[in-house]
Amino acid sequence: MVIPMGSLTGMTAKVTLSFTDETIEEARRFAKREGLSLSAWMDQAAREKALREVFTAHAAAVSRAGLDLESAALADAREVGMVDDLLFRGRPRAAQG
């Protein structure tokens, strides 16, 4: 038996939800466009929303802790560039053999 992508495989809970007509119409359109069942698309959308909430909370905690990860990442990138310049004398890494 072949189960198409976007089926209910792996889903374990059946719940009743209510949506506005506009929301469900858009969800159906997006699900169809992505080749998913409405249930699979809603599952994916809910999971993505939950992950965004977790990442947003993490970013807020990092910010409250006074960590500046963006500046640290930019500094790391500058260091990599300086090392590349020293090692490869301005030639791209791919040209090294």
C-alpha positions in Angstrom: 0.0 0.0 0.0 1.4 3.4 -1.0 0.5 6.3 1.3 0.8 9.7 -0.4 2.8 12.6 1.1 0.5 14.7 3.2 -1.5 11.9 4.6 -2.4 11.3 8.2 0.5 9.0 8.8 1.9 9.5 12.3 -1.0 11.6 13.5 -2.4 10.2 16.7 -5.1 12.7 18.0 -8.3 13.6 16.3 -9.8 16.9 17.5 -12.6 19.2 16.6 -11.5 22.8 15.8 -13.5 25.8 14.6 -12.1 28.3 12.1 -13.5 31.3 10.3 -14.6 30.6 6.7 -11.7 32.8 5.5 -9.1 31.0 7.5 -10.2 27.5 6.4 -10.5 28.6 2.8 -6.9 29.9 2.9 -5.6 26.8 4.7 -7.2 24.6 2.1 -5.6 26.6 -0.7 -2.2 26.5 0.9 -2.5 22.8 1.6 -3.4 22.0 -2.0 -0.6 24.2 -3.3 1.9 22.2 -1.1 0.4 18.8 -2.0 -0.7 18.2 1.6 -4.0 17.1 3.1 -5.6 19.9 5.1 -4.9 18.0 8.4 -1.2 17.6 7.5 -0.9 21.2 6.5 -2.6 22.4 9.8 -0.3 20.1 11.8 2.7 21.6 10.0 1.5 25.1 10.5 0.8 24.5 14.3 4.3 22.9 14.7 6.0 25.9 12.9 4.1 28.4 15.1 5.2 26.5 18.2 8.8 26.5 17.1 8.6 30.3 16.4 7.3 30.8 19.9 10.2 28.8 21.4 12.8 30.6 19.3 11.3 34.0 20.1 11.4 33.2 23.8 15.0 32.0 23.5 16.0 35.2 21.7 14.3 37.3 24.4 16.2 35.4 27.1 19.5 35.9 25.3 18.8 39.6 25.0 17.8 39.9 28.7 21.1 38.1 29.6 22.9 40.9 27.7 24.5 38.6 25.1 25.1 40.1 21.7 25.3 37.0 19.5 25.0 39.0 16.3 28.2 41.0 17.1 30.0 37.8 18.1 29.0 36.1 14.8 30.1 39.1 12.8 33.4 39.2 14.7 33.9 35.4 13.9 33.2 36.1 10.2 35.8 38.9 10.2 38.4 36.5 11.8 37.6 33.8 9.2 38.2 36.4 6.5 41.5 37.5 8.0 42.7 33.9 8.3 41.7 33.2 4.8 43.6 36.2 3.6 46.7 35.1 5.4 46.4 31.4 4.3 45.2 31.9 0.8 46.5 35.4 0.0 43.2 36.5 -1.4 42.6 33.5 -3.6 39.3 31.7 -3.1 39.4 28.6 -1.0 38.0 26.5 -3.8 41.2 27.3 -5.9 43.3 25.6 -3.2 44.0 22.2 -4.0 
